[in-house]
Amino acid sequence: MSVVAILMPKPKADFFKEHILPTIICIGAAFAIGQSSWWRHLESNNALDPATQLRTHCQPPPDQRVVTVGIDLDSVNFYGRWPWNRRVHAQFMYALSFGNPAVMAWDILFTEKSNQQADALLQAGAGELHQKVVFAAQTSDEDPNYGQKPDNPNWHEAPKPELDPPLQHVEGDLQKLPNSKFALWPIPGLQEVGRTAFVDTPADSDGVRRHVPMLQCVNGKVYPSLSLQTLIIYWNLKPDHVRVVIGDAIYLASPTVKRRIPIDDRGCYFINYRFGIKGANWLGYFLTNDVYTKQYLSDPQPPPISNRPDIAGKILLIGLVAEGLADFGPTPLSSVTPLVLVHANVLNNILQEDYAKQSPIWPILLGAFGFGVIGLVFFPKRRLYQQGLYAIGLPVAYLGLATFLWIRFSLWIPMLWPVLSFGVLQIFMIVRQLVREQRAKQQIKGMFGTYLSPTLVNRMIESGQSPQLGGHKEDVTAYFSDIQSFSTFSEIIPPDQLVDLMNEYLTACTDILQEEFGTLDKYIGDAIVTIFGAPLSLPDHALRACVASQRIQLKLGELREKWRSEGSKWPEIVWKMRTRIGLNSGETIVGNIGSRTRFNYTMMGDNVNLAARMESGARSWGVYTMCSGATKAACEAADNARVIFRPLGRIVVKGRNTPVAIYEIVCLKENVTEQVLECIRIFSEGLGKFYARDWTAAHALFSQSLPREPNQPGMTPGVMSNPSLVYLDMVNHYQAKPPPESWDGTHVMMEK
């Protein structure tokens, strides 16, 4: 069976037009909007960035192999205004060389010549690190040497290939990489003692740095970024160990290390930000330099570990972190972030292989389509709270899932355009439902605006009088019936199938009621209200009502078997359908009741209310047909052998003070069995013991009648209890907590 046939037994073209096509249009429009640059900025600023900030509070600490050495306010206060004399940096490298770091990477430019002595000291300090230092370079839009003296340029050429070769194995279109004719290179002396790398961190189109170039193309040659060059030195990689596939990844492969660093077709890496200025492994420039320098100046030997930061084998990343200095910019973590943290996060990602991933688009589209169709098919027919739960709960659940995937797995799925598509679908569903309801109201007014009960029309024709307001008292039997647990039916069975089921059930019941001369008052959903004894007077109205009730119960048994034989057409609950019937007899007001423009032939009064209580109260006593003592007496007055009754006790219904004897209508005489008669006899004896407060004897008798009950829970379809079980529970209760001395066996009903 196809999904379409299950969801909606309409022609496929109608299903496509009503559900598939609107879903495709709404999702397609939202997806198209989601691909625009302004929407991507909206997504990043209002979804990705807040989720990134959120996860900084619930993630593991950064990789301990990366230590960020910050030039902070303490350093500026100690050494003076920035920029400092290069002697400070030379001394810093001399001192920290004792700590034996794996790499020292500078996110600070040394591209201009200083005084010759200071530059020589800086070169000598870097020389102590034995080629384990990376100096920063930066691209330039203009020739830095323009206007300089040819014999003494202030800016410098690229490092010689034999000293610092560019990347050799690059596959793809170099024109897509960041390209520049010019660059600011480190001074020549530093090129001889260290490696060069580019520190460019251009912002995305919205001004926030979420991607960083891992490669720079200068004059047709490809150079690594600061983080990539640092890792090449850290892992002691040779040129053949590095392969670049533009639009795919940078592959680092040596006998000891294998990494795949994903990049886009611009050579940029999507940064998986894990920490900001509060979460990094920080060392203050002044503090670090001071500890090592004091030892170095007094005795050129490594100071004891207890007196110095442990930097052995670690990557030192040096940059500006003091506010007011130039190297700051917006990132997802903050509008003012030291840009050295961009490189620190990239290093942390690659070392831990903690890469941000973006979900492919097709699962999102399929999921949005599936939930969209489900919403259009099912939820317009549901209750308001169910529609609201779906309309609000699904987007909240989706946003929660997306945030969880980003926090836990660094998997980013778009948040906003799927929610937009769902919102548009909800608006479409509401508007369509309002239009249909208005059309349905107009149609109903056209079809039923002049509707009158057929019985009333016939009487009006016979009398020659127009219907008028008013009524009179009549001795009748009021009949109420209701399907057990009907709300479950309406939740499980689709509306069109439920209509078919109810039409079949109501037709069978109405036919029997009319055969017994009952007058149909009204249908209230699955409930039936019928009058026996009016407008046509019936001396045996109670007998006819009792007989009709049992014929209907027998007919319902036949329908249950029929529905079971139809297999998967109906769920199991239909095979177990049960109806409860309540009867009461007495004087009632009957007549044309309503407004001056719309009225119907109906009944009202206390005895009608009591009949309704018989139907609703039957559940409490574990029976399916219950009547008052008045109905039993009137029935037996007409024929004392046709209907089998069982006494159930005395009750005071809500809204009344007078006790009422109640009875179960067990069956018709022609259908009774010896087992049922024996059950009634034992049960009646137990009821007598119950009234006499002989709890032990009552318990024994009800225990004997229990296995003889015609309706057994778990065995008889749809049965949940029976009178023996009900009274056993009551006996157990009174054994534990006896009633007061004034108790006469009457049960007070607390519910209608």
Secondary structure, DSSP 8 states (H G I E B T S, - for coil): --HHHHH--S-HHHHIIIIIHHHHHHHHHHHHHHTSHHHHHHHIIIIIHHHHHHHTTSS----TTEEEEEE-HHHHHHH-SSS--HHHHHHHHHHHHTT--SEEEEEEE--S---HHHHHHHHHHHHTTTT-EEEEEEEESS-TTTTS-TTS-SS-----TTTS----EEES-GGGS-EESEEE---HHHHHHSEEEE------TTS---EEESEEEETTEEEEBHHHHHHHHHTT--GGGEEEETTTEEEEE-SS-EEEEE--TTSEEE------TTTS-EEEHHHHHHHHHHHHHH-SS---GGGS---TT-EEEEEE-STTSS-EEEETTEEEEETHHHHHHHHHHHHHT---EE--HHHHHHHHHHHHHHHHHHGGGS-HHHHHHHHHHHHHHHHHHHHHHHHHH-EE---HHHHHHHHHHHHHHHHHHHHHHHHHHHHHHHHHTT---HHHHHHHHHHT----SEEEEEEEEEEEEEETTHHHHHHHS-HHHHHHHHHHHHHHHHHHHHHTTEEEEEEETTEEEEEESSSS--TTHHHHHHHHHHHHHHHHHHHHHHHHHTGGGS-HHHHT--EEEEEEEEEEEEEEEE-SSSEEEEEESHHHHHHHHHHHHGGGGT-SEEEEHHHHHHHHHH-TTSEEEEEEEEEE-TT--S-EEEEEEEEEGGG--HHHHHHHHHHHHHHHHHHTT-HHHHHHHHHHHGGG-S--TTTSTT----HHHHHHHHHHHHHHS---TT--SEEE----
